[in-house]
Amino acid sequence: MIYLDNAATTKPCEAAVDAMIKSAECFANPSSLYGIGLDAEKRIEKSRQTVARAMGVDAKSVYFTSGGTESNNLIIRGAAEARNKLGKRLITTKIEHPSVLEPFKRLESDGYDVTYLSPDKDGRISIDELKSAADKETTLISVMHVNNETGVIQPIDEIRAAVKDIAPNALIHCDCVQSFGKLPVTPKKWSVDLISVSAHKIHGFKGSGAAYIADTRRIRPLIAGGGQQGGIRPGTENAGGITAFGAAVDNMRPDAERMKRLRLLMKDELARRLENIKFNGSDEYNSGSVLNVSILGLRAEILLHSLEMRGVYVSTGAACSTHKPEPSHVLTAMGIGAKGIDGAIRMSFSQNTTEEELIEAARIIAEEADKIRRIMR
């Protein structure tokens, strides 16, 4: 098996699996006052410190959630609703993950004014357009760090300086689900107030994530409950998922240069073996973890299933959007035409991906693509 869909999910690492098993043995409720409950709580707090250390923040500002989707919803709706008296203007981009776009759409239906920034043909947003959209009524700006379909890096480190005087009340949120563990995620250096991350993108388990919230006075909790995690995210903690999350963070081996080499290798191999293809997204501003390519003259869904039969796993875009009939909103926003979108596949890499796997995968992709093209002529 050659697994190239790591932007959808990653294989849990041995350290995460071991932590999950040990957590099952320590099964008590972390809120219990007796010894085994306190032991479960200590394991959770150790993971909180590990996640916080990886981002260079105080552990008290890290709140565990069920994953990136919940973190995004908690932050976006919580920040907008907590600060609506200061203004109801919000800014995001057209290329965000659905777990960001959908909360903004709901806020629009609640009377908020949302501006969606457009990317250029390489998938990057414009800081000048952001400055034009911001004003003193703007209370939240949400821009992802690395795009899940193209791997393109957004200029997060420029946002605060750009809007400091124009939108002094604006909180800045960054969805770092696709960058955490691959690139440095440094909210304090960026002057970002809110960050979302997820465990299963870094070789942890599904069902666990975290939200960095610099100041909880600026967030309205979405869930009411027993007061765990300071009431910001109440509910009995997923102790197994959280401790495995911490173990996965300890196991991270960020190597952006290696990722870029892998992406370039795959790009070169495909370009050498296939004609009439187009690569989507910036090369200069890319995490290296994602390669999006349009193989013109076929439908990507057909190719995907042909590759599966030969043990190669890729995707046609965001995993949570694969059951929707609409074309990729990311590629559409970048101005890529229908034929390019129909033939687009996404390959995404992890710290376990090898050069040998990519060379073999490129060979198989080329063979299957040529077969499908001949049939469709």
C-alpha positions as CSV (number, residue, x, y, z in Angstrom):
1,M,0.0,0.0,0.0
2,I,1.2,3.5,-0.9
3,Y,-0.8,5.9,1.2
4,L,-0.8,9.5,-0.1
5,D,-3.8,11.0,1.6
6,N,-2.2,12.3,4.8
7,A,-4.1,15.6,4.5
8,A,-7.2,13.6,5.2
9,T,-5.8,11.6,8.1
10,T,-2.5,10.0,9.1
11,K,-1.7,6.6,10.4
12,P,-1.4,6.7,14.3
13,C,2.2,6.4,15.4
14,E,3.4,3.7,17.8
15,A,3.8,6.2,20.6
16,A,0.2,7.4,20.2
17,V,-1.1,3.8,20.1
18,D,0.9,2.9,23.2
19,A,-0.5,6.0,25.0
20,M,-4.1,5.1,24.0
21,I,-3.7,1.6,25.4
22,K,-2.2,2.8,28.7
23,S,-5.0,5.4,29.0
24,A,-7.6,2.6,28.7
25,E,-6.0,0.9,31.7
26,C,-6.4,4.2,33.6
27,F,-10.1,4.5,32.8
28,A,-11.4,6.7,35.6
29,N,-13.1,10.0,35.1
30,P,-10.5,12.8,35.1
31,S,-12.8,14.9,37.3
32,S,-12.9,12.2,40.0
33,L,-11.2,13.0,43.4
34,Y,-9.7,9.6,44.0
35,G,-6.3,8.4,42.9
36,I,-7.0,6.8,39.5
37,G,-9.1,9.8,38.5
38,L,-6.3,12.2,39.5
39,D,-3.9,10.0,37.5
40,A,-6.0,10.4,34.4
41,E,-6.1,14.2,35.0
42,K,-2.3,14.3,35.3
43,R,-2.0,12.6,31.9
44,I,-4.3,15.1,30.3
45,E,-2.4,18.0,31.8
46,K,0.9,16.6,30.6
47,S,-0.5,16.5,27.1
48,R,-1.7,20.0,27.4
49,Q,1.8,21.2,28.4
50,T,3.2,19.2,25.4
51,V,0.8,20.8,22.9
52,A,1.4,24.2,24.4
53,R,5.2,23.8,24.3
54,A,5.0,22.9,20.6
55,M,3.3,26.2,19.9
56,G,5.4,28.3,22.4
57,V,2.4,29.3,24.5
58,D,1.1,28.9,28.1
59,A,-0.6,25.6,28.8
60,K,-3.5,27.5,30.4
61,S,-4.4,28.8,27.0
62,V,-4.8,25.3,25.4
63,Y,-8.3,23.7,25.4
64,F,-8.9,20.2,24.1
65,T,-11.7,19.6,21.7
66,S,-13.0,16.7,19.6
67,G,-10.9,17.9,16.6
68,G,-10.3,20.7,14.1
69,T,-13.9,21.1,13.2
70,E,-15.0,21.7,16.8
71,S,-12.0,24.0,17.5
72,N,-12.9,26.1,14.4
73,N,-16.6,26.3,15.4
74,L,-15.8,27.2,19.1
75,I,-13.3,29.9,18.1
76,I,-15.3,31.5,15.2
77,R,-18.8,31.5,16.7
78,G,-17.5,32.0,20.2
79,A,-15.4,35.0,19.3
80,A,-18.0,36.6,17.0
81,E,-20.8,36.2,19.6
82,A,-18.7,37.4,22.5
83,R,-17.8,40.6,20.8
84,N,-20.8,41.5,18.7
85,K,-21.3,44.8,20.6
86,L,-18.0,46.0,19.2
87,G,-19.0,45.2,15.7
88,K,-20.4,42.5,13.4
89,R,-18.0,42.7,10.5
90,L,-16.0,39.5,10.0
91,I,-13.3,38.5,7.4
92,T,-12.3,35.2,6.1
93,T,-11.2,33.7,2.7
94,K,-12.9,31.7,0.0
95,I,-10.4,28.9,0.3
96,E,-11.0,27.9,4.0
97,H,-11.9,24.5,5.2
98,P,-15.7,23.8,5.4
99,S,-15.4,23.8,9.2
100,V,-14.5,27.5,8.9
101,L,-16.8,28.5,6.0
102,E,-19.9,26.9,7.4
103,P,-19.8,28.7,10.8
104,F,-19.3,32.0,8.9
105,K,-22.3,31.2,6.7
106,R,-24.4,30.7,9.9
107,L,-23.2,33.9,11.3
108,E,-24.2,35.7,8.1
109,S,-27.7,34.3,8.6
110,D,-27.6,35.7,12.1
111,G,-27.0,39.2,10.8
112,Y,-23.2,39.4,10.7
113,D,-21.4,41.0,7.7
114,V,-18.8,38.6,6.3
115,T,-16.2,39.4,3.7
116,Y,-14.6,36.5,1.8
117,L,-11.2,37.3,0.4
118,S,-10.3,35.8,-3.0
119,P,-7.0,34.1,-3.7
120,D,-4.8,34.8,-6.7
121,K,-4.1,32.1,-9.4
122,D,-1.4,30.6,-7.1
123,G,-3.8,30.3,-4.2
124,R,-2.5,33.2,-2.0
125,I,-4.6,35.9,-0.5
126,S,-3.7,39.6,-0.8
127,I,-2.8,41.6,2.3
128,D,-3.8,44.7,0.4
129,E,-7.3,43.2,-0.2
130,L,-7.5,42.3,3.5
131,K,-6.6,45.9,4.5
132,S,-9.3,47.2,2.1
133,A,-11.9,44.9,3.7
134,A,-11.0,45.7,7.3
135,D,-12.4,48.6,9.4
136,K,-13.1,49.6,13.0
137,E,-16.2,47.4,13.1
138,T,-14.2,44.3,12.2
139,T,-14.0,41.9,15.2
140,L,-12.7,38.7,13.7
141,I,-10.3,37.8,10.9
142,S,-9.9,34.1,10.1
143,V,-7.2,32.9,7.6
144,M,-5.8,29.4,7.4
145,H,-2.1,28.8,7.6
146,V,-1.7,26.0,5.0
147,N,-4.5,25.1,2.5
148,N,-5.7,21.5,2.8
149,E,-6.2,21.1,-1.0
150,T,-3.1,22.9,-2.4
151,G,-0.6,23.1,0.5
152,V,-0.2,26.9,-0.2
153,I,1.0,28.9,2.8
154,Q,-0.9,32.1,3.6
155,P,0.9,35.3,4.9
156,I,-0.2,34.9,8.5
157,D,2.8,36.7,9.9
158,E,1.8,39.9,8.0
159,I,-1.9,40.2,9.1
160,R,-1.5,41.8,12.6
161,A,0.7,44.6,11.4
162,A,-1.5,45.2,8.3
163,V,-4.8,45.7,10.3
164,K,-3.5,47.0,13.7
165,D,-4.6,50.5,13.1
166,I,-7.5,49.8,10.6
167,A,-9.2,47.2,12.8
168,P,-8.0,47.6,16.4
169,N,-10.7,45.4,17.8
170,A,-10.1,42.4,15.5
171,L,-9.1,39.1,16.8
172,I,-7.0,37.0,14.5
173,H,-7.7,33.2,14.1
174,C,-5.6,30.8,12.1
175,D,-6.7,27.2,11.2
176,C,-3.4,25.4,11.6
177,V,-4.7,21.9,11.2
178,Q,-2.6,21.3,8.0
179,S,0.6,23.0,9.3
180,F,0.9,21.9,12.9
181,G,3.7,19.3,13.0
182,K,5.0,20.3,9.5
183,L,5.8,24.0,9.9
184,P,6.5,26.2,12.9
185,V,3.1,27.3,14.4
186,T,4.0,30.4,16.5
187,P,0.9,32.3,17.6
188,K,2.9,34.8,19.8
189,K,5.4,35.5,17.0
190,W,2.5,36.1,14.6
191,S,0.5,38.0,17.2
192,V,-2.4,35.7,16.5
193,D,-5.1,35.3,19.2
194,L,-6.7,32.0,18.2
195,I,-5.3,28.7,16.7
196,S,-7.0,25.4,15.7
197,V,-5.1,22.1,15.6
198,S,-6.0,18.4,15.2
199,A,-4.5,15.2,16.4
200,H,-5.2,12.8,13.5
201,K,-3.3,15.0,11.1
202,I,-0.1,14.4,13.0
203,H,-0.3,10.6,13.7
204,G,-2.7,10.8,16.6
205,F,-6.2,9.6,16.7
206,K,-9.4,11.0,15.3
207,G,-11.7,12.7,17.8
208,S,-9.1,14.9,19.5
209,G,-7.9,18.4,18.8
210,A,-7.1,21.6,20.5
211,A,-7.9,25.3,20.5
212,Y,-5.3,28.0,21.5
213,I,-7.2,30.9,23.0
214,A,-5.0,33.7,24.2
215,D,-7.8,35.4,26.2
216,T,-10.9,33.4,27.2
217,R,-12.8,36.7,28.1
218,R,-13.1,37.1,24.3
219,I,-14.8,33.8,23.7
220,R,-18.4,32.6,24.4
221,P,-18.5,28.9,25.0
222,L,-20.7,26.9,22.6
223,I,-21.4,24.1,25.1
224,A,-22.9,24.4,28.6
225,G,-21.9,21.7,31.1
226,G,-20.0,20.7,34.1
227,G,-17.3,23.3,33.9
228,Q,-14.3,21.2,32.7
229,Q,-11.5,23.2,31.1
230,G,-12.7,26.4,32.8
231,G,-16.1,26.1,31.2
232,I,-14.7,27.0,27.8
233,R,-15.1,23.4,26.6
234,P,-17.0,21.5,29.2
235,G,-17.7,17.8,29.1
236,T,-15.7,14.7,30.3
237,E,-12.4,14.8,28.5
238,N,-11.4,12.2,25.9
239,A,-8.5,11.1,28.1
240,G,-7.3,8.4,25.6
241,G,-7.4,10.7,22.6
242,I,-5.8,13.5,24.5
243,T,-2.9,11.5,25.9
244,A,-2.3,10.0,22.5
245,F,-2.4,13.5,21.0
246,G,0.4,14.5,23.4
247,A,2.4,11.4,22.5
248,A,2.0,12.2,18.8
249,V,3.2,15.8,19.3
250,D,6.3,14.4,21.1
251,N,6.8,12.1,18.1
252,M,6.6,15.0,15.5
253,R,9.6,15.4,13.3
254,P,9.0,18.6,11.4
255,D,11.2,18.8,8.3
256,A,9.8,21.4,5.9
257,E,12.8,21.0,3.5
258,R,12.3,17.2,3.2
259,M,8.6,17.7,2.5
260,K,9.4,20.2,-0.2
261,R,11.9,17.7,-1.7
262,L,9.2,15.0,-1.7
263,R,6.7,17.3,-3.4
264,L,9.2,18.4,-6.0
265,L,10.2,14.7,-6.7
266,M,6.5,13.7,-7.2
267,K,5.9,16.7,-9.4
268,D,9.0,15.9,-11.6
269,E,8.1,12.3,-11.9
270,L,4.5,13.0,-13.0
271,A,5.6,15.7,-15.4
272,R,8.1,13.3,-16.9
273,R,5.6,10.5,-17.3
274,L,2.4,12.3,-18.2
275,E,1.4,14.8,-20.8
276,N,-1.4,17.5,-20.6
277,I,-1.3,18.0,-16.9
278,K,-1.3,21.2,-14.7
279,F,-0.1,21.7,-11.2
280,N,-2.2,23.8,-9.0
281,G,-1.0,26.1,-6.3
282,S,2.2,28.1,-5.6
283,D,5.5,26.4,-5.6
284,E,7.3,29.3,-3.8
285,Y,4.8,29.4,-1.0
286,N,4.1,25.8,-0.3
287,S,4.4,23.6,2.8
288,G,5.6,20.7,0.6
289,S,3.0,18.4,2.3
290,V,0.5,18.6,-0.6
291,L,0.7,18.3,-4.4
292,N,-2.5,19.1,-6.4
293,V,-2.4,18.2,-10.0
294,S,-5.0,18.3,-12.8
295,I,-4.7,15.4,-15.2
296,L,-6.7,16.7,-18.1
297,G,-8.8,14.4,-20.2
298,L,-10.2,12.2,-17.4
299,R,-12.4,12.3,-14.3
300,A,-10.4,12.2,-11.1
301,E,-13.0,10.0,-9.4
302,I,-12.4,7.2,-11.9
303,L,-8.6,7.5,-11.6
304,L,-8.9,7.4,-7.8
305,H,-10.7,4.0,-7.8
306,S,-8.3,2.6,-10.4
307,L,-5.4,3.6,-8.2
308,E,-7.0,2.0,-5.2
309,M,-7.2,-1.3,-7.1
310,R,-3.4,-1.1,-7.4
311,G,-2.8,-0.1,-3.8
312,V,-2.2,3.7,-4.3
313,Y,-4.4,6.0,-2.2
314,V,-4.9,9.6,-3.2
315,S,-7.9,11.9,-3.0
316,T,-9.9,14.4,-5.1
317,G,-9.9,17.1,-2.4
318,A,-11.0,17.7,1.2
319,A,-12.1,14.4,2.7
320,C,-15.1,16.0,4.4
321,S,-16.3,17.3,1.0
322,T,-16.0,14.1,-1.1
323,H,-19.7,13.3,-0.8
324,K,-20.8,16.7,-2.1
325,P,-21.5,17.1,-5.8
326,E,-20.1,20.6,-6.0
327,P,-16.6,21.1,-7.5
328,S,-13.7,22.1,-5.3
329,H,-14.4,25.6,-3.9
330,V,-10.7,26.1,-3.5
331,L,-9.7,25.4,-7.1
332,T,-12.8,27.3,-8.3
333,A,-11.7,30.4,-6.3
334,M,-8.3,30.1,-7.9
335,G,-9.9,30.4,-11.3
336,I,-9.2,26.9,-12.5
337,G,-11.7,25.8,-15.1
338,A,-14.1,22.8,-15.0
339,K,-11.8,20.5,-16.9
340,G,-9.0,21.2,-14.6
341,I,-11.2,20.6,-11.5
342,D,-12.7,17.4,-12.9
343,G,-9.2,15.9,-13.4
344,A,-7.7,17.2,-10.2
345,I,-6.2,14.8,-7.6
346,R,-4.5,15.6,-4.3
347,M,-1.5,13.8,-3.0
348,S,-0.4,14.6,0.5
349,F,2.7,13.4,2.4
350,S,3.7,12.6,6.0
351,Q,7.0,12.2,7.8
352,N,6.7,8.5,6.9
353,T,6.5,9.0,3.2
354,T,9.5,7.8,1.2
355,E,11.0,8.7,-2.1
356,E,10.7,5.1,-3.3
357,E,7.0,5.2,-2.7
358,L,6.5,8.3,-4.7
359,I,8.5,7.1,-7.7
360,E,6.4,3.9,-7.7
361,A,3.2,5.8,-7.2
362,A,4.0,8.2,-10.1
363,R,4.6,5.2,-12.4
364,I,1.2,3.6,-11.4
365,I,-0.6,6.9,-11.7
366,A,0.8,7.5,-15.2
367,E,-0.2,4.0,-16.3
368,E,-3.7,4.2,-15.0
369,A,-4.3,7.7,-16.3
370,D,-3.2,6.7,-19.8
371,K,-5.6,3.7,-19.7
372,I,-8.5,5.9,-18.7
373,R,-7.7,8.6,-21.3
374,R,-7.7,5.9,-24.0
375,I,-11.1,4.6,-22.9
376,M,-12.6,8.1,-22.7
377,R,-11.4,9.2,-26.2
